[in-house]
Amino acid sequence: MNHKAIYKLYSNVVSISEAEGAFDKDGNKVQIDMSAVNAWTDPEAYKAKRQAEYPPMTDYLYGIS
């Protein structure tokens, strides 16, 4: 279950249980549209992908010193 997607798509969800589902602040179960959750893409995901493409900054610093 993609917890980050659920929290972003359903602002009333405050807790998620893998076995039982998502719940609001009063403990009521929140109906989740799993197709929407599975279709959600993290707008911040590009940062990790981009970072993996470049060596650490320390490699650059060691190269110029």
Rosetta silent file (secondary structure, phi, psi, omega in degrees, C-alpha in Angstrom):
SEQUENCE: MNHKAIYKLYSNVVSISEAEGAFDKDGNKVQIDMSAVNAWTDPEAYKAKRQAEYPPMTDYLYGIS
SCORE:     score description
SCORE:     0.000 S_00000001
   1 L     0.000  131.037 -178.760    0.000    0.000    0.000 S_00000001
   2 L   -86.394   93.853 -176.077    1.428    3.375   -0.997 S_00000001
   3 H   -62.039  -41.577 -177.700    1.031    5.359    2.236 S_00000001
   4 H   -61.408  -42.617  178.810    2.442    8.570    0.789 S_00000001
   5 H   -63.859  -42.213 -179.483   -0.100    8.544   -2.056 S_00000001
   6 H   -63.242  -45.945  179.243   -2.979    7.894    0.341 S_00000001
   7 H   -62.628  -36.831  179.750   -1.965   10.764    2.630 S_00000001
   8 H   -72.513  -39.631 -176.618   -1.623   13.113   -0.364 S_00000001
   9 H   -81.287  -28.188 -176.588   -4.905   12.094   -2.011 S_00000001
  10 L  -124.154   93.679 -175.060   -6.999   11.845    1.170 S_00000001
  11 L   -66.655  -18.659 -179.821   -6.305   14.750    3.511 S_00000001
  12 L   -84.402   -8.291  179.777   -8.668   13.349    6.170 S_00000001
  13 L   -77.994  128.719  178.433   -6.617   10.147    6.618 S_00000001
  14 L  -117.015  -16.495  176.678   -4.496   10.193    9.774 S_00000001
  15 E  -149.192  150.867 -179.421   -3.516    6.523   10.089 S_00000001
  16 E  -134.026  132.315  175.264   -3.087    3.531    7.810 S_00000001
  17 E  -117.084  129.560  178.939   -3.024   -0.142    8.698 S_00000001
  18 L   -57.935  -37.336 -176.277   -1.858   -2.642    6.085 S_00000001
  19 L   -83.790  -33.787 -171.324   -4.398   -5.164    7.348 S_00000001
  20 L  -108.641  -21.965  179.140   -7.367   -2.901    8.097 S_00000001
  21 E   113.591 -157.313 -175.773   -7.115    0.129    5.773 S_00000001
  22 E  -106.974  146.685 -176.387   -7.101    3.901    6.258 S_00000001
  23 E  -134.387  149.488  176.286   -8.774    5.828    9.085 S_00000001
  24 L   -88.743 -174.864 -175.320   -9.705    9.435    9.838 S_00000001
  25 L   -65.141  -21.743  179.616   -9.134   11.276   13.134 S_00000001
  26 L   -93.275    2.161  179.777  -12.301    9.791   14.650 S_00000001
  27 L    86.984    6.565  178.560  -11.309    6.221   13.827 S_00000001
  28 L   -79.749  140.568  179.709  -13.771    5.923   10.953 S_00000001
  29 E   -72.131  135.765  179.226  -12.639    3.861    7.997 S_00000001
  30 E  -103.852  128.452  178.179  -11.989    5.918    4.851 S_00000001
  31 L   -73.243  126.077 -177.094  -12.852    4.342    1.500 S_00000001
  32 L  -111.424  131.798  174.446   -9.752    4.412   -0.703 S_00000001
  33 L   -88.197   99.767 -175.018   -9.800    4.241   -4.496 S_00000001
  34 H   -65.132  -26.171  177.204   -6.785    1.991   -5.071 S_00000001
  35 H   -67.768  -36.627  176.222   -6.712    2.748   -8.803 S_00000001
  36 H   -68.851  -40.398  178.812   -6.187    6.440   -7.965 S_00000001
  37 H   -63.468  -45.048 -179.364   -3.541    5.523   -5.381 S_00000001
  38 H   -68.670  -27.768 -179.632   -1.715    3.276   -7.853 S_00000001
  39 H   -82.407  -18.062 -177.161   -1.890    5.957  -10.581 S_00000001
  40 L   -66.303  134.330  175.318   -0.464    8.688   -8.314 S_00000001
  41 L  -116.270  136.867 -178.474    3.109    9.693   -9.057 S_00000001
  42 L   -71.750  118.783 -179.419    5.270   11.414   -6.495 S_00000001
  43 L   -67.538  -13.608  179.537    6.178   14.890   -7.771 S_00000001
  44 L   -95.892   -4.096 -174.742    9.388   14.717   -5.712 S_00000001
  45 H   -62.861  -28.043 -178.795   10.544   11.368   -7.157 S_00000001
  46 H   -61.852  -28.173 -178.267   12.666   13.042   -9.822 S_00000001
  47 H   -62.006  -46.494 -179.852   15.073   14.261   -7.132 S_00000001
  48 H   -66.877  -39.848  179.006   16.164   10.748   -6.147 S_00000001
  49 H   -64.658  -42.039 -179.598   16.424    9.675   -9.788 S_00000001
  50 H   -67.591  -41.156 -179.913   18.500   12.731  -10.662 S_00000001
  51 H   -62.160  -35.642 -179.569   20.746   12.326   -7.636 S_00000001
  52 H   -68.361  -20.747 -178.367   21.499    8.734   -8.639 S_00000001
  53 H   -79.193  -16.849 -175.335   22.774    9.970  -12.028 S_00000001
  54 L  -119.756  146.329  176.428   25.603   12.033  -10.528 S_00000001
  55 L   -70.514  163.642  178.917   28.509   11.102   -8.266 S_00000001
  56 L   -61.539  152.584 -179.621   28.686   12.611   -4.773 S_00000001
  57 H   -59.229  -31.612 -179.710   29.956   16.192   -4.484 S_00000001
  58 H   -62.069  -32.094  176.628   32.982   14.944   -2.526 S_00000001
  59 H   -62.306  -39.830  177.919   34.209   13.158   -5.665 S_00000001
  60 H   -65.768  -44.763 -178.150   34.261   16.495   -7.473 S_00000001
  61 H   -63.521  -40.727  177.598   36.037   18.226   -4.601 S_00000001
  62 H   -66.076  -31.296 -179.256   38.715   15.534   -4.406 S_00000001
  63 H   -70.501  -31.291 -177.011   39.189   15.795   -8.171 S_00000001
  64 H   -95.556   -8.196 -178.051   39.922   19.521   -8.145 S_00000001
  65 L   -91.947    0.000    0.000   42.146   19.598   -5.055 S_00000001
